[in-house]
């Protein structure tokens, strides 16, 4: 499979500070009943999570609901469905044909609160790729689509089932992906130069963000909230994936860890600072402060 289509991890090092490790709280996310596996990707400000689960027949379906397992499940098309983002207005975004493993073959969708499914289009033409985080203030979502003319992945912002504009990456790159957007329209994601680098685009200013470790081989930013906190993932030389919380104002990193897990992938953060993540031990909510974390 074309590595640019897959929009994989990769990357570099930056000068930054590490924040003291807080007494983080970790809350497990319940598996979808009768599922073989459950993966959570999105979280709203009212702590509703969204993701995908695989059933006994090996087919992936989308879901959303409370972390204790009160879920609504749905399909957005054939070949598997995956919900990647949800906001407090009840709008869900993601992609269909999720099991193809090919960005160029995954129709992007937006699901309205009444269950109406919109195919995300540009000038009336279906876009393929995925949509991830969606903000609540404007219902704008961040995503990536496959450019069939130039044969590369392109970061974009959409709204109400339509492409609204590409995310302009001023650095030379071969592919890009937008993964998070907050209420001020600050966008985070990654671009492939190579290797893969995380980025923040705010007020038309691009900042490249790489996890500060000599053994890092890749960085991606996955989400951002209205308080200037971003989350992301980085890969080490052995291929293990790790995650972090980034305070943009102070440029300080806090490692996100799950005791006993060797793979930790943070996917989204809400405005209360609650992070949704997946690991080889299962999906969790991670909270730097106990009072922000939901309990069940």
Secondary structure, DSSP 8 states (H G I E B T S, - for coil): --HHHHT---------EE------EEEE----TT-SEEEEEEE-TT-EEEEEEE-TTS-EEEEEEETTTEEEEE--SSS-EEEEEE-TT--EEEEESGGG--GGG-BEEEE-TTS-EEE-EETTEE-BEEEEEE-SSS-EEEEEEEETTTTEEEEEEEETTEEEEE----S--SEEEEEEE-TT--EEEEEESSSEEEEEEETTEEEEE----TTEEEEEEEEE-TTSEEEEEEEETTS-EEEEEEETTTTEEEEE--TT-S-EEEEEE-TT-EEEEEETTEEEEEESSGGGS---
